[in-house]
Amino acid sequence: MEAQDVLLAGRMPAVIKAKDWELLREVARLAEEDAPIELAATDPALYRALRDAITRFHLGGWSAMTPNRVDKVVQELTMGR
């Protein structure tokens, strides 16, 4: 739920600054998987909001931030220490 809120509010930079890699990975997963189609029937407003947020995510240049990329960055940061 927190990842969904981050995505809806476009707060990825704050999550990166906080170094909350688990949350960042979940945001990336949500964006990569897209809004669940079931929401279109059960909660159309949330479905539209998520679709809009995912579109802003991609248009904002965040497309390269995939779950795998987050994992690699975290691995590089931990191994570099």
C-alpha positions as semicolon CSV with decimal commas, in nm:
position;residue;x (nm);y (nm);z (nm)
1;M;0,000;0,000;0,000
2;E;0,287;0,238;0,079
3;A;0,444;0,173;-0,261
4;Q;0,114;0,254;-0,428
5;D;0,099;0,582;-0,237
6;V;0,457;0,668;-0,343
7;L;0,372;0,595;-0,705
8;L;0,050;0,796;-0,693
9;A;0,226;1,095;-0,536
10;G;0,539;1,066;-0,753
11;R;0,764;1,055;-0,447
12;M;1,038;0,831;-0,593
13;P;1,316;1,087;-0,528
14;A;1,227;1,099;-0,158
15;V;1,239;0,719;-0,137
16;I;1,579;0,715;-0,308
17;K;1,707;0,986;-0,073
18;A;1,587;0,780;0,224
19;K;1,763;0,477;0,074
20;D;1,450;0,266;0,124
21;W;1,548;0,011;-0,139
22;E;1,273;-0,236;-0,053
23;L;1,006;0,030;-0,103
24;L;1,173;0,154;-0,420
25;R;1,182;-0,201;-0,556
26;E;0,810;-0,240;-0,483
27;V;0,730;0,088;-0,659
28;A;0,930;-0,033;-0,961
29;R;0,744;-0,364;-0,955
30;L;0,407;-0,190;-0,948
31;A;0,503;0,032;-1,242
32;E;0,642;-0,262;-1,438
33;E;0,336;-0,481;-1,383
34;D;0,091;-0,197;-1,453
35;A;-0,240;-0,138;-1,278
36;P;-0,428;-0,460;-1,204
37;I;-0,708;-0,491;-1,461
38;E;-0,943;-0,618;-1,189
39;L;-0,942;-0,268;-1,044
40;A;-1,119;-0,138;-1,354
41;A;-1,431;-0,320;-1,233
42;T;-1,387;-0,302;-0,856
43;D;-1,242;0,049;-0,815
44;P;-1,242;0,240;-1,144
45;A;-1,118;0,563;-0,987
46;L;-0,813;0,393;-0,833
47;Y;-0,749;0,210;-1,160
48;R;-0,744;0,540;-1,353
49;A;-0,528;0,705;-1,088
50;L;-0,275;0,420;-1,099
51;R;-0,269;0,420;-1,480
52;D;-0,207;0,796;-1,476
53;A;0,065;0,759;-1,210
54;I;0,237;0,483;-1,409
55;T;0,225;0,698;-1,721
56;R;0,382;0,990;-1,527
57;F;0,642;0,744;-1,391
58;H;0,749;0,653;-1,746
59;L;0,724;1,005;-1,886
60;G;0,932;1,127;-1,592
61;G;1,220;0,909;-1,704
62;W;1,184;0,639;-1,437
63;S;1,133;0,351;-1,685
64;A;1,488;0,224;-1,631
65;M;1,409;0,175;-1,264
66;T;1,296;-0,186;-1,274
67;P;1,301;-0,429;-0,980
68;N;1,610;-0,596;-1,130
69;R;1,787;-0,262;-1,167
70;V;1,710;-0,169;-0,806
71;D;1,851;-0,507;-0,696
72;K;2,169;-0,449;-0,898
73;V;2,220;-0,101;-0,754
74;V;2,170;-0,229;-0,400
75;Q;2,414;-0,513;-0,467
76;E;2,673;-0,271;-0,604
77;L;2,630;-0,041;-0,305
78;T;2,668;-0,326;-0,057
79;M;2,966;-0,481;-0,230
80;G;3,137;-0,145;-0,263
81;R;3,155;-0,107;0,113
